[in-house]
Amino acid sequence: MKFIDKGKQANKKLYRKWMVISLSAIMAALAAMWFYIHDWNVEQSMRALAEAVAIEETATEAPKEEAAMPVEPEETETSVEEEPAAEEKTDATIYPADSALPEAPTVINGVLLANKQHPLPATYAPGEVPEARAAFETMKAAAAENGLNLSAFSTYRDFARQKQLYEGYTAKDGQEAADRYSARPGYSEHQTGLAFDIGEAGKEQHWASASFGDTKGGKWLAANAHAYGFILRYPEGSEHITGYMHESWHFRYVGKDVAADIHQKGITLEEYLGVQ
């Protein structure tokens, strides 16, 4: 058995007792001070104590990351491009307000154009174009094999001659009516030297008349002229495109390739050149 020192045991008990008393005294002093600070109001003191404990607990907790709030997408103005207004087409039947004639003729893709929107210089005077005349003679020979005697009764007209004719038509029928079938000076295809008014010899009653389109010669030309480089310049129903009323006798030389394309597509010279 071990020897137990009763003196040491007594000292330990005394030390524990003293510590308990000291701690109790300290706590009592702190409590008294707390109540004193809060005017000896027990309820207020206890509430303050609870808040202090709560604050301490909150402070000791690990900080939490705040949940990211969803960000509303910013509204952006959407610019809507306005559709370009449809380009207004020029009224082919009306002459432009500016009556000044150009210094040079209009040539598009190698094709000379003369109409109410594309006039010629007053000094433009090529005469009857030899290539066009040669093509007509070849076509005349082919028509003769079919019993037809074609005649080009009006081809090249210079500025002065066209002016004389137009003024005569205007005096007779009025300007509005004359503008439908006769070109003003400087605007006539006949001034290009490439336009041929065609009829049948011996059947002059149909020359420069709508009735020519119903004759054998008129029908043959409508079906075959493109093979020789000519097109029916003012087809029926195309006045709003060409600017002039239908003329079954008026043919224009443009060359075989262009004529074949226009005939095959059933379009006008303006449509072929993309000016309408």
C-alpha positions in Angstrom: 0.0 0.0 0.0 1.2 3.5 -0.8 1.7 6.0 2.0 -0.9 8.8 1.8 0.2 12.2 3.0 -3.0 13.6 4.7 -1.5 17.1 4.9 -1.2 17.5 1.1 -4.8 16.3 0.6 -6.0 18.8 3.0 -4.1 21.6 1.2 -5.6 20.6 -2.2 -9.2 20.7 -0.9 -8.5 24.1 0.7 -7.1 25.4 -2.7 -10.1 24.1 -4.6 -12.5 25.7 -2.1 -10.6 29.0 -2.4 -10.7 29.0 -6.2 -14.5 28.3 -6.2 -15.0 31.2 -3.7 -12.8 33.5 -5.8 -14.5 32.7 -9.0 -17.9 33.1 -7.4 -16.9 36.5 -6.0 -15.6 37.6 -9.4 -18.8 36.5 -11.2 -20.9 38.2 -8.5 -18.9 41.4 -9.0 -19.3 41.2 -12.8 -23.0 40.6 -12.5 -23.4 43.5 -10.1 -21.5 45.7 -12.5 -23.7 44.5 -15.4 -26.9 45.2 -13.5 -25.5 48.6 -12.5 -24.7 49.5 -16.1 -28.3 48.7 -17.0 -29.9 50.6 -14.1 -30.5 47.4 -12.1 -33.2 46.4 -14.6 -33.0 42.6 -14.6 -35.1 42.3 -17.9 -33.1 44.9 -19.7 -29.8 43.3 -18.5 -30.8 39.8 -19.6 -31.9 41.1 -23.0 -28.6 43.0 -23.4 -26.7 39.9 -22.4 -28.6 37.7 -24.9 -27.9 40.2 -27.7 -24.2 40.3 -26.7 -24.0 36.5 -26.9 -25.8 36.5 -30.2 -23.4 39.1 -31.7 -20.4 37.1 -30.4 -21.7 33.9 -32.0 -22.3 35.7 -35.3 -18.9 37.2 -35.3 -17.3 33.8 -34.7 -19.1 32.1 -37.6 -17.3 31.8 -40.8 -18.4 34.4 -43.3 -20.8 33.1 -45.9 -20.7 34.1 -49.5 -23.8 35.9 -50.5 -25.7 34.1 -53.2 -25.2 35.9 -56.5 -28.4 37.7 -57.5 -29.5 36.9 -61.0 -28.6 39.8 -63.3 -31.4 40.9 -65.5 -30.1 41.2 -69.1 -29.9 44.8 -70.1 -32.5 45.8 -72.5 -30.9 47.0 -75.7 -32.6 48.9 -78.4 -32.9 46.9 -81.5 -32.5 49.1 -84.5 -34.8 47.9 -87.3 -33.5 48.9 -90.7 -36.2 50.4 -92.7 -36.7 48.7 -96.0 -35.6 50.9 -98.8 -38.6 52.4 -100.5 -39.3 50.9 -103.8 -37.5 52.9 -106.5 -40.0 54.7 -108.5 -39.8 53.8 -112.1 -39.7 56.7 -114.6 -42.9 57.0 -116.6 -41.6 56.1 -120.1 -44.4 57.9 -121.8 -43.5 61.3 -120.4 -40.6 63.5 -121.6 -38.2 64.8 -118.8 -38.7 68.3 -117.6 -35.2 69.2 -118.6 -35.4 69.5 -122.4 -31.7 70.0 -122.9 -30.2 67.5 -125.2 -27.0 65.6 -124.3 -23.5 66.0 -125.8 -23.3 62.3 -126.6 -25.7 59.5 -127.2 -26.5 56.7 -124.7 -24.8 53.4 -125.4 -25.4 50.5 -123.1 -23.5 47.3 -123.5 -22.7 48.3 -127.0 -26.3 49.1 -127.9 -27.3 52.6 -128.9 -30.5 53.6 -127.1 -32.9 56.4 -128.0 -36.2 57.0 -126.3 -38.0 59.7 -124.3 -35.6 59.5 -121.4 -32.4 59.0 -123.5 -32.3 61.6 -126.3 -29.6 62.1 -128.9 -27.5 65.3 -129.5 -29.0 67.5 -132.1 -25.8 67.2 -134.1 -25.9 63.4 -134.1 -26.1 62.6 -137.8 -24.7 59.1 -138.8 -26.9 58.7 -141.8 -28.4 55.3 -142.6 -26.0 52.7 -141.0 -24.6 50.5 -143.7 -24.6 47.4 -141.5 -28.3 47.8 -140.9 -29.0 48.4 -144.6 -27.1 45.2 -145.5 -29.1 43.2 -143.0 -32.3 44.5 -144.4 -31.4 43.6 -147.9 -30.6 40.0 -146.8 -33.9 39.9 -145.0 -35.7 41.3 -148.1 -34.2 38.5 -150.2 -35.4 35.9 -147.8 -38.9 37.3 -147.7 -39.0 37.3 -151.5 -38.5 33.6 -151.4 -41.8 33.5 -149.6 -43.6 35.7 -152.1 -43.2 38.9 -150.1 -41.8 42.2 -151.5 -40.6 44.2 -148.5 -39.9 47.9 -148.7 -38.1 50.1 -146.2 -40.1 53.2 -146.9 -38.6 55.3 -144.1 -35.2 54.9 -142.4 -32.7 57.6 -141.4 -34.1 61.1 -140.5 -31.9 63.9 -139.2 -32.8 66.3 -136.4 -34.3 68.9 -138.7 -36.5 66.5 -140.6 -37.8 65.0 -137.4 -38.6 68.5 -136.1 -40.6 69.3 -139.2 -42.6 66.0 -138.9 -43.3 66.4 -135.2 -44.5 70.0 -135.5 -46.8 68.9 -138.3 -48.3 66.1 -136.2 -48.7 68.4 -133.2 -50.5 71.0 -135.3 -52.8 68.3 -136.7 -53.6 66.1 -133.6 -52.3 68.2 -130.6 -49.1 67.6 -128.6 -50.6 65.0 -126.2 -51.7 62.7 -129.1 -48.6 63.4 -131.2 -46.3 62.4 -128.3 -47.8 58.9 -128.4 -46.7 58.1 -131.9 -44.2 60.7 -133.0 -40.8 61.5 -131.3 -39.8 65.0 -130.6 -36.7 66.1 -132.4 -33.6 64.6 -130.8 -35.6 61.7 -129.3 -36.3 59.7 -132.5 -34.9 56.3 -133.3 -34.8 57.3 -136.9 -32.0 59.7 -136.1 -29.8 56.7 -135.1 -29.8 55.4 -138.7 -30.8 52.0 -137.3 -34.6 52.2 -137.5 -36.5 50.9 -140.5 -40.2 51.4 -141.2 -41.1 48.4 -143.3 -44.1 47.6 -145.5 -44.9 45.6 -148.7 -44.5 47.2 -152.1 -47.8 47.4 -153.8 -49.7 47.4 -150.5 -49.1 51.0 -149.5 -52.5 51.3 -147.7 -51.0 49.3 -144.9 -47.8 51.4 -144.6 -47.4 53.0 -141.1 -50.7 51.4 -140.1 -51.7 49.0 -137.4 -53.2 46.9 -140.1 -49.8 45.9 -141.4 -49.4 43.6 -138.4 -52.3 41.5 -139.8 -50.9 41.1 -143.3 -48.7 38.2 -144.5 -45.7 40.5 -144.6 -46.3 41.9 -141.1 -46.6 38.4 -139.7 -43.5 37.1 -141.5 -41.4 40.0 -140.1 -42.7 39.5 -136.6 -41.7 35.8 -136.7 -38.4 36.1 -138.7 -36.9 39.6 -138.4 -34.7 38.6 -135.3 -32.8 36.1 -137.5 -31.5 39.1 -139.5 -30.7 41.3 -136.5 -34.0 43.3 -136.3 -36.5 43.6 -133.5 -40.1 44.9 -133.4 -39.3 48.0 -131.5 -42.7 48.9 -130.1 -44.6 45.7 -129.3 -48.3 45.8 -128.5 -49.0 46.4 -124.8 -45.6 47.9 -124.1 -46.2 51.6 -124.3 -45.6 52.0 -120.6 -42.1 50.6 -121.2 -41.0 51.9 -124.6 -42.9 55.2 -124.4 -44.7 54.8 -127.7 -47.8 53.2 -128.9 -47.6 49.9 -130.8 -46.1 50.1 -134.3 -46.2 46.9 -136.3 -44.1 48.4 -139.1 -41.2 49.9 -137.0 -38.2 47.6 -136.8 -34.8 48.4 -135.2 -31.5 46.8 -136.1 -29.5 45.6 -133.0 -27.5 42.7 -134.4 -28.4 39.0 -134.6 -27.3 38.0 -131.1 -29.2 40.7 -129.3 -32.2 40.4 -131.5 -32.4 36.6 -131.0 -32.2 37.1 -127.2 -34.9 39.8 -127.1 -37.2 37.7 -129.4 -36.7 34.5 -127.4 -37.5 36.3 -124.1 -40.4 38.3 -125.5 -39.2 41.6 -124.1 -38.5 45.1 -125.2 -35.1 46.8 -125.8 -35.5 48.8 -122.6 -36.0 45.6 -120.6 -33.1 43.9 -122.3 -30.8 46.9 -121.4 -32.2 47.1 -117.9 -33.5 50.7 -118.0 -37.0 49.7 -117.1 
